[in-house]
Amino acid sequence: MSKNLYIVPYDFTAVTDKAIEYAFHIAKHVDTEIRIMHLAPDKAKGMAKVKLLEEVKNKLTIPPGIEVTTSVRVGSIFTDLSKIAVKEKAQLIIMGTHGMRGLQRLGGSAAMKVITSAECPFLIVQKNTELKEISNVIVPVDLTKESLQIVNIAGDMANIFKAKVHVIAEKQSDQILNTRIQNRIGIVSKSYEERNIEAQVSFVKRGGSYGKKVMQYAKANDAGMIAIAYHSESLFPQFDSFAQNLITNKAGLPVLIINSKLASALYF
């Protein structure tokens, strides 16, 4: 059986160092190759980074049993990372973001632009993301079918850490909508039950910012990770505030995210 492949986009900044550390944190639990990848704008600049990237690898403290490789490719993180991930059959891209600022260092909207170009799931980390064992994974769902596309992926991550999944949704006052969300939750609960994944269903009050309520729930339940399916009907989906605010959350919780519009398969 071939190993899983996790790609870590690397730009020689501290937040991408954290992405490598978090990749190791996961890989201690699953047979995985970690590929540290730098995307250069042209061949000359790429050649100049090959030795530097290998030096980065040589300075790492690599946990036993984890294979680490390096790769320098010509291209843009916004247009070519997805193509490379598909070609190399990567299961996950672990990427660092600097919050709501920066480019190439990946601020919130820039990170969303990368995510919306890709089919592969992303795990987004920040400089203040803690390396700790995950006991609880928060999975917010809504009335759309698209929001359910994260369910299996979140379950796979929960299995890696032997964690509990918390499925949360907003209460609905309308009877038809309430029936619909109950049906959605029923599908999710059955899916986790069939996979022997411990799961808890909770409803939060409707009204106000759903993102804030997700973070409040996460804090109250010692969450180690949030998992969402990104879906937006807006003309410029990278400006969707719900997903952006979650991937740049002040607590630094890692966020597992998949672009549900482009996802054609479930991974891991």
C-alpha positions in Angstrom: 0.0 0.0 0.0 1.4 3.4 -1.0 1.9 6.1 1.7 -0.4 9.1 2.1 1.1 12.3 0.7 0.9 15.6 2.5 2.2 18.7 0.6 3.4 21.7 2.6 3.8 24.8 0.5 6.9 26.5 1.8 8.1 30.1 1.4 10.9 30.3 4.0 8.8 32.2 6.6 8.0 31.2 10.2 4.4 30.3 9.5 5.4 27.8 6.8 7.8 26.3 9.4 4.8 25.9 11.6 3.0 24.1 8.8 5.9 21.6 8.6 5.7 21.1 12.4 2.0 20.4 12.2 2.5 18.0 9.3 4.9 16.1 11.5 2.3 16.2 14.3 -0.2 14.5 12.2 2.2 12.1 10.5 3.2 10.6 13.8 -0.2 9.0 13.8 -0.4 7.8 10.1 2.0 6.5 7.5 2.7 9.6 5.5 5.2 11.2 3.2 5.7 14.9 3.9 6.7 16.8 0.8 8.0 20.4 1.4 7.3 22.3 -1.8 8.5 25.7 -2.9 6.8 27.3 -6.0 9.1 29.7 -7.8 8.1 32.2 -10.5 10.8 31.1 -12.9 13.4 28.4 -13.4 16.4 30.6 -12.4 14.8 31.5 -9.1 13.7 27.9 -8.6 17.3 26.6 -9.1 18.5 29.1 -6.5 16.0 27.6 -3.9 16.8 23.9 -4.4 19.9 23.9 -2.1 18.2 26.2 0.4 15.2 24.0 0.7 17.4 20.9 1.2 19.2 22.8 4.0 15.8 23.5 5.6 15.1 19.8 5.6 18.5 18.9 7.0 17.9 21.2 10.0 14.6 19.6 10.8 14.1 17.2 13.7 12.1 14.5 11.9 10.2 12.1 14.0 11.0 8.4 13.5 9.1 6.7 10.7 8.3 9.9 8.8 9.6 10.3 5.2 10.3 13.9 4.2 11.1 15.0 0.7 11.6 18.4 -0.9 10.5 19.8 -4.3 11.0 23.1 -6.1 8.6 23.7 -8.9 8.0 26.6 -11.3 4.5 28.0 -10.9 2.1 30.0 -8.8 0.6 28.9 -5.6 -2.7 30.3 -6.8 -2.9 28.4 -10.1 -0.4 25.5 -10.0 -0.6 24.1 -6.5 -3.9 22.4 -7.1 -2.7 20.9 -10.4 0.4 19.5 -8.7 -1.6 18.1 -5.8 -3.9 16.3 -8.2 -1.1 14.9 -10.4 0.9 13.7 -7.3 -2.3 12.3 -5.7 -1.9 14.2 -2.5 -4.4 13.6 0.3 -3.9 16.9 2.1 -2.2 20.3 1.7 -1.0 21.7 5.0 -0.6 25.5 4.6 0.3 28.4 6.8 -1.5 31.7 6.8 -0.5 35.1 8.4 -4.0 36.0 9.1 -5.7 38.8 7.2 -2.6 40.3 5.7 0.2 39.5 3.3 0.4 37.9 -0.1 2.4 34.7 -0.8 2.6 34.7 3.0 -1.1 34.1 2.6 -3.5 36.4 4.4 -7.1 35.3 4.7 -8.4 36.3 1.3 -5.2 35.1 -0.4 -5.5 31.7 1.4 -9.2 31.5 0.3 -8.1 32.1 -3.3 -5.7 29.1 -3.1 -8.3 26.9 -1.5 -11.0 27.7 -4.1 -8.6 26.7 -6.9 -8.1 23.2 -5.5 -9.8 19.9 -5.2 -7.6 18.6 -2.4 -8.5 19.3 1.3 -6.4 21.9 3.1 -5.4 22.1 6.7 -4.8 25.8 7.5 -2.5 26.7 10.5 -1.2 29.9 11.9 1.9 30.9 13.8 0.1 30.5 17.1 -1.4 27.1 16.3 -0.5 24.7 19.1 0.9 21.3 18.6 -1.3 19.3 20.9 -3.2 16.1 20.7 -6.7 16.6 19.3 -9.6 15.3 21.5 -12.5 17.2 19.8 -13.1 18.2 16.2 -15.9 20.7 15.5 -17.9 20.3 12.3 -20.4 23.1 11.5 -23.1 22.2 9.0 -25.9 24.2 7.6 -29.0 23.7 5.4 -27.1 23.1 2.2 -26.0 19.7 0.9 -22.6 21.1 0.2 -21.8 21.6 3.9 -21.9 17.8 4.3 -19.0 17.2 2.0 -16.6 17.8 5.0 -18.2 15.0 7.1 -16.1 12.0 5.9 -12.9 14.0 5.8 -13.5 15.3 9.3 -14.2 11.7 10.4 -11.0 10.5 8.9 -9.0 13.2 10.8 -10.9 12.3 14.0 -9.9 8.7 13.5 -6.2 9.6 13.2 -6.3 11.3 16.6 -9.0 9.1 18.2 -11.0 12.3 18.7 -14.7 13.0 19.2 -16.6 14.9 16.5 -19.0 17.7 17.5 -21.5 18.4 14.7 -23.1 21.7 15.3 -25.9 23.6 13.4 -28.1 26.6 14.0 -31.7 26.1 15.3 -34.4 26.9 12.8 -37.7 28.5 13.7 -39.4 27.6 10.4 -40.8 24.1 10.6 -39.8 23.2 7.0 -36.2 24.4 7.6 -36.1 22.7 11.0 -37.1 19.4 9.4 -34.4 19.9 6.7 -31.6 20.5 9.2 -32.8 17.6 11.3 -32.5 15.4 8.3 -29.0 16.7 7.5 -28.0 16.0 11.1 -29.5 12.5 10.9 -27.4 11.7 7.8 -24.3 12.9 9.5 -25.0 11.0 12.8 -25.7 7.8 10.9 -22.5 8.1 8.9 -20.4 8.5 12.0 -22.2 5.7 13.8 -21.5 3.3 10.9 -17.8 4.2 11.2 -17.7 3.8 14.9 -16.7 7.4 15.4 -17.9 9.1 18.6 -20.1 12.0 17.7 -22.2 14.6 19.5 -24.9 16.8 17.9 -25.5 20.3 19.2 -27.7 23.2 18.1 -26.8 26.8 18.7 -29.2 29.7 18.8 -30.0 31.3 15.4 -29.1 34.9 14.8 -25.8 36.8 14.8 -22.5 35.6 13.4 -22.4 31.9 12.9 -18.6 32.0 12.8 -18.5 33.6 16.3 -20.9 31.0 17.6 -18.7 28.2 16.2 -15.6 29.7 17.9 -17.5 30.1 21.2 -18.6 26.4 21.0 -15.0 25.4 20.1 -13.7 27.2 23.2 -16.3 25.8 25.5 -15.6 22.2 24.3 -11.8 22.3 24.1 -11.7 22.0 20.4 -8.4 21.0 18.7 -9.6 21.5 15.2 -12.5 22.9 13.1 -13.6 21.3 9.9 -15.7 23.0 7.2 -16.8 22.7 3.6 -16.4 26.0 1.8 -19.3 26.9 -0.5 -20.4 30.3 -1.6 -22.6 31.6 -4.3 -21.0 35.0 -4.4 -19.2 36.3 -7.5 -16.0 36.5 -5.6 -16.0 33.5 -3.2 -12.6 34.4 -1.7 -14.3 37.2 0.2 -16.6 35.0 2.1 -16.3 36.2 5.6 -17.4 33.0 7.4 -14.6 30.8 6.1 -12.0 33.6 6.2 -12.7 34.4 9.8 -12.5 30.8 10.8 -9.2 30.1 9.0 -7.7 33.2 10.7 -9.3 32.6 14.1 -7.5 34.4 17.0 -7.2 31.1 18.9 -5.0 29.7 16.2 -7.1 26.5 15.9 -6.2 24.6 12.8 -9.0 24.5 10.2 -9.6 21.5 7.9 -11.3 22.9 4.8 -12.4 21.6 1.4 -13.8 23.5 -1.5 -17.1 21.8 -2.0 -17.8 23.2 -5.4 -14.8 21.5 -6.9 -14.6 18.4 -4.7 -15.5 15.3 -6.7 -14.2 12.7 -4.2 -13.6 12.3 -0.5 -10.1 11.9 0.6 -7.8 10.1 3.1 
